[in-house]
């Protein structure tokens, strides 16, 4: 997987540019998101991107292959540190003016307002992150769900579910007349993997963020 972070007018796309054309977008983020650095020793340092409600929507590992694409520009490999990447996302790609490490960013008034937004988001995260959420999909076309610690789903019709490059079509025949209509995946921490749904039919998803 090679991650490209692409800035458009009202959205920031997270793209896997090694995928087949037309299936490269793995997540689309609102411009009201906030990027925060998580330094973890000895684990990989990560950037956690949270939505306006303080819920995690994407985790990014700066492995030296991350690309960014400014609005109207061409993709290029990002050569800075993880802190630099968080600063770029917050100052340029998202609608706030703070640094990824929590310090001041651009202008004083904007920085103060954005700092308050982060504090509110963190408080909401503490109260909301453990609460399960439901999502229903109909005839999903490359719908990616990420930022989960535990996810369960049930499918009707013919839905291809892809996780970590492995695809299974649900309902899945286990032999004879027995069929599995879904599955449950759980990680030790909020996973960097996304589950992608494609096909004709319906999917009911229950996601636990933390």
Rosetta blueprint (number, residue, H / E / L):
1 X L
2 X L
3 X E
4 X E
5 X E
6 X E
7 X E
8 X L
9 X L
10 X L
11 X E
12 X E
13 X E
14 X E
15 X E
16 X E
17 X L
18 X L
19 X L
20 X L
21 X L
22 X L
23 X L
24 X L
25 X E
26 X E
27 X E
28 X E
29 X E
30 X E
31 X L
32 X L
33 X L
34 X E
35 X E
36 X E
37 X E
38 X E
39 X L
40 X L
41 X L
42 X L
43 X L
44 X L
45 X L
46 X E
47 X E
48 X E
49 X E
50 X E
51 X L
52 X L
53 X L
54 X L
55 X L
56 X E
57 X E
58 X E
59 X E
60 X E
61 X E
62 X L
63 X L
64 X L
65 X L
66 X L
67 X E
68 X E
69 X E
70 X L
71 X L
72 X L
73 X L
74 X L
75 X L
76 X E
77 X E
78 X L
79 X L
80 X L
81 X L
82 X H
83 X H
84 X H
85 X H
86 X H
87 X H
88 X H
89 X H
90 X H
91 X H
92 X H
93 X H
94 X L
95 X L
96 X L
97 X L
98 X E
99 X L
100 X L
101 X L
102 X L
103 X L
104 X E
105 X L
106 X L
107 X L
108 X H
109 X H
110 X H
111 X H
112 X H
113 X H
114 X H
115 X H
116 X H
117 X H
118 X H
119 X H
120 X H
121 X H
122 X H
123 X H
124 X H
125 X H
126 X H
127 X H
128 X H
129 X L
130 X L
131 X L
132 X L
133 X E
134 X E
135 X E
136 X E
137 X E
138 X E
139 X L
140 X L
141 X L
142 X L
143 X E
144 X E
145 X E
146 X L
147 X L
148 X L
149 X L
150 X E
151 X E
152 X E
153 X E
154 X E
155 X E
156 X E
157 X E
158 X E
159 X E
160 X E
161 X E
162 X E
163 X E
164 X L
165 X L
166 X E
167 X E
168 X E
169 X E
170 X E
171 X L
172 X E
173 X E
174 X E
175 X E
176 X L
177 X L
178 X E
179 X E
180 X E
181 X L
182 X E
183 X E
184 X E
185 X E
186 X E
187 X L
188 X L
189 X L
190 X L
191 X L
192 X L
193 X L
194 X L
195 X E
196 X E
197 X E
198 X E
199 X E
200 X E
201 X E
202 X E
203 X E
204 X E
205 X E
206 X E
207 X E
208 X E
209 X L
210 X L
